[in-house]
Amino acid sequence: MKVNIVGRNKGKFEKQVRKYFKKGNDVIIAYGGDGTFLYSELKYPGIPKLLVRHSSSCKNCEHDYSEILELLKKKRYKIVKSSKVEARIGN
């Protein structure tokens, strides 16, 4: 499985991810918040997403995501499909 990451401040997290996965687009990890998730779907539509919450205001936070990454590697997850809604304001 190959994984790509979308999000700001992904440096340390990306190093952790690369210990488990090569770079590619089988799964997209949205590393951030709601906006990051929406951007990841805009950039990579239809590809399964793993949402990993991260706050940019937490400058010194160090998290160990190895448990999440192990479950992803072992394919111990469930894909949940959601509907998309498009909205326009004005023209």
N, C-alpha and C positions, 0 to 999 in steps of 0.2 A: 504494500500500500504506500502511496506517495501523498504527502501532505504539504499544503501551502498555508501561510499565515497572513492574515490581514489585521492591521492594527498599528497604532503608534506605540512607541516604547516597547517593542517586542524583542529587543536585543538579547537579554538574558533568557527569556522564555524560548526564543528561537534556538539558542544553543542547547537547551534541554530537549526540545523537539527533535533536533537533528541527531541526537543520540539514539532515537527510536525509528525515525523515518527519513527517507530521502525526499528531496523537493519535487513536488508534482501536484496534480490537481484531482486526485481521487477523493480527497476530503479537504475542506477548507476550514481552518480554525479561525474564528472571529475572536480576536484577543482584545477586549475592550468592553464596550457597553452596547446599548441599543443601536446607536448610530453606526458603530462598527459592523454590527450584524447586517443592517440594511445596506451598507456600502458593499459588504462582501457578497450579498445576493445580487446587487447591481453589477458588480465586476465579474462574478462567477455564477450566473443564473443556473438553477437546477442541480448544482453540485451539492451533495450533503455537507452540512455545516455543523461544526462543534463549537458551541458558544462557551468561551472562557472569560469570566468576568474579571476586569482589571480596571482599577481607578488610576488615572494619570496624576491625581493629587497625592498618591501614596508613593513618594519618591524613593523611600528606603525599604519598601516592602520586598521581601524575598520569599517566594512561595515554592514549594516543592510540588510540581504537577505530575510526578512520576506515576502516581496511582491512576490518574486520568489517562495518561499516555499508555500505560500498560493495558488498561481495559480497551482502549482504542486499538492497540496492536493485536490483542487477542480477539478482536471483533465482538466484544461483549457490550453491545449497545443496541439501541432500538431506533430506527429511523421513523420520525414523525413527520408526515407531510402536512403542510399548511397551505391555505389559499392565499393568493396575492391580491391586493386591492390597489388600484391606481386612482389617484385623485388629481384634479387640475383646478387651479384658481385663476380666474380671469380668462384670457384667450387660450 
